[in-house]
Amino acid sequence: QSALTQPPSASGSPGQSVTISCTGTSSDVGGYNYVSWYQQHPGKAPKLMIYEVSKRPSGVPDRFSGSKSGNTASLTVSGLQAEDEADYYCSSYAGSNNFYVFGTGTKVTVL
Amino acid sequence: QVQLVESGGGVVQPGRSLRLSCIASGFTFSTFGMHWVRQAPGKGLEWVALISYDGSNKEYAVSVKGRFTISRDNSKNTLFLQMTSLRPEDTAVYYCARLPLTGTFDYWGQGTLVTVSS
């Protein structure tokens, strides 16, 4: 099972928005509404930011939003803040043969 | 609050075995499925295995199938990963994570580092 494709990096100034794409196939991202997004700061464990494509867990700011179109999911961070600088990974359920697949990861830099 | 604490990592020679543990607290462990996810140094995340809430269903990534075994002891709120025939490419930080819903890893431990090297 191949990893989902994400851009290696993305950046924006404080207050701006950044959107990260996550491209898979009809066997994972396109086939299920089970896409989630994780934020990981250096040396720390991943933190759930978005689940089931667009749902936010309690405590995650509404600056974070998710969407999906076809085989590509997206995470948008609006009103960038310094603490948003981190690595972001998408993940998708991939059915009962491959189960779960993660994205290649995107490093977000706040300029 | 939900806490997951992994242990058991270390340096091990290729071909040897190691058992990881993950102690859960702050929630009813016996009602949640659990995962192991790993991250090689400087690399991305890779799903390793999952186990259902009662241990009756277990699934593995192709890369570890036949070598790794996931299990749990609900009486001790503990998740395990028995790793055998370890290879250098198994070197990674291993995280346990909770599975409340399909496709979601909502809480993660801090991870334990496994280094496979001669």
Contacts between the chains, C-beta under 8 A, distances in Angstrom:
chain1	res1	chain2	res2	distance
A	1	B	61	7.9
A	1	B	62	7.1
A	3	B	44	6.5
A	32	B	102	8.0
A	32	B	103	6.9
A	34	B	102	5.3
A	34	B	103	2.7
A	34	B	104	7.5
A	35	B	103	7.0
A	36	B	103	5.8
A	36	B	104	5.3
A	36	B	105	7.1
A	38	B	45	7.5
A	38	B	105	7.3
A	44	B	110	7.9
A	45	B	95	6.0
A	45	B	108	4.1
A	45	B	109	6.5
A	45	B	110	5.5
A	45	B	111	6.0
A	46	B	45	6.8
A	46	B	95	7.4
A	46	B	105	7.3
A	46	B	108	5.5
A	47	B	108	7.4
A	48	B	104	6.8
A	48	B	105	6.5
A	48	B	106	5.1
A	48	B	107	7.7
A	51	B	101	6.8
A	51	B	103	6.9
A	51	B	104	4.3
A	51	B	106	7.4
A	52	B	101	7.2
A	52	B	103	6.8
A	52	B	104	7.1
A	57	B	106	6.7
A	89	B	44	6.4
A	89	B	45	5.4
A	91	B	45	7.5
A	91	B	47	7.8
A	91	B	103	7.1
A	91	B	105	7.2
A	92	B	103	6.8
A	93	B	102	5.6
A	93	B	103	4.1
A	98	B	62	7.8
A	99	B	47	6.5
A	99	B	50	6.7
A	99	B	59	5.4
A	99	B	61	7.5
A	100	B	35	7.6
A	100	B	47	3.9
A	100	B	50	7.7
A	100	B	103	7.4
A	101	B	47	7.0
A	102	B	37	7.9
A	102	B	44	5.9
A	102	B	45	4.3
A	102	B	46	6.5
A	102	B	47	6.6
A	103	B	44	7.1
A	104	B	44	5.5
A	105	B	44	4.5
A	105	B	45	7.6
